[in-house]
């Protein structure tokens, strides 16, 4: 039986501050693994590592790592993970709350970083954070190996500097993550906005319920682009979801242009993954009070185009594509949405995740 000796603690630290009796293992070292992400950049010169979601965005959302996991296994008597919150995230919308797990436990244990503000606006800013993790104590008093896992925030860019351990610590390969890889592609709703933390986002909750890895490729502000089908075609994964279109509505995209881009996006995705389950989610219900000035058509017009495209593919023999009606995923209640009404709040995301988990059973192997 194990028990936790201490709660995780965190503090801002100066660069290079390492205890004299400790060893520092750089994040670029292969003993530190990453999962639930598309790509990891390991800098052999600095020893740092960061997640790269590849899709560009003017606000730096490429460098956010929603739900990505930093994982390792050691018998160290003390464990501290050193992180840097990076100025590569330049958008004013931030969520810097991450979580840790030890031997699969600790979901409610979080750390965070608050960026400085000027005139109410958060600034791009580099600062380091030391997250000390609890080490379970065995009743026998003998050192034992434990799996450590950090789950990164959905709304901030985080560099992993490395892990500080006792000088005598040994290492093993951590327990494997689930084999099924799901790519959740979409806009800010998929990205996680405006959940209170990454654990409240719908991709995280669905993946936990399914027992899958999730690669979150939701990019705030994303619209339907044909070229994103090429991107998705090149991603190694077993399951895909596409939830896009609300920004086309908000931006006034012409319906013919939207139809062309969505048709190409789904067609190119399918060309790269002929047999993968693809769940196409139409835009969620939006409270009537939210009507952007630039919108030219109703949101339902965009939903209907998506329905028609998916229906045509299914009629043409695509047995692995499923339409999910977004308005059915969350009750039509403004209380389930943020003040920016296209974004669910925690209660709305919980409802969405529960219903989407059921909907995604349609093609589950």
QUIQUI-V896619 format. One record per run of one state. SS is the DSSP state (~ for helix, > for strand, _ for the rest). FROM is the first residue (numbers start at 1). LEN is the number of residues. If there is no record, write none. Layout:
<<SS;FROM;LEN> <SS;FROM;LEN>>
This chain:
<<_;1;1> <>;2;3> <_;5;4> <>;9;5> <_;14;8> <>;22;5> <_;27;6> <>;33;3> <_;36;3> <>;39;4> <_;43;6> <>;49;4> <_;53;8> <~;61;3> <>;64;1> <_;65;4> <>;69;6> <_;75;4> <>;79;7> <_;86;9> <>;95;1> <_;96;2> <>;98;5> <_;103;2> <>;105;1> <_;106;4> <>;110;2> <_;112;5> <>;117;2> <_;119;2> <>;121;2> <_;123;4> <>;127;7> <_;134;2> <>;136;3> <_;139;7> <>;146;6> <_;152;3> <>;155;1> <_;156;1> <>;157;10> <_;167;4> <>;171;2> <_;173;8> <>;181;6> <_;187;1> <~;188;4> <_;192;6> <~;198;3> <_;201;1> <~;202;9> <_;211;2> <>;213;6> <_;219;8> <~;227;7> <_;234;5> <>;239;5> <_;244;2> <~;246;6> <_;252;3> <~;255;18> <_;273;4> <>;277;5> <_;282;17> <~;299;17> <_;316;5> <>;321;4> <_;325;1> <~;326;3> <_;329;5> <~;334;3> <>;337;1> <_;338;6> <>;344;1> <_;345;1> <~;346;14> <_;360;6>>
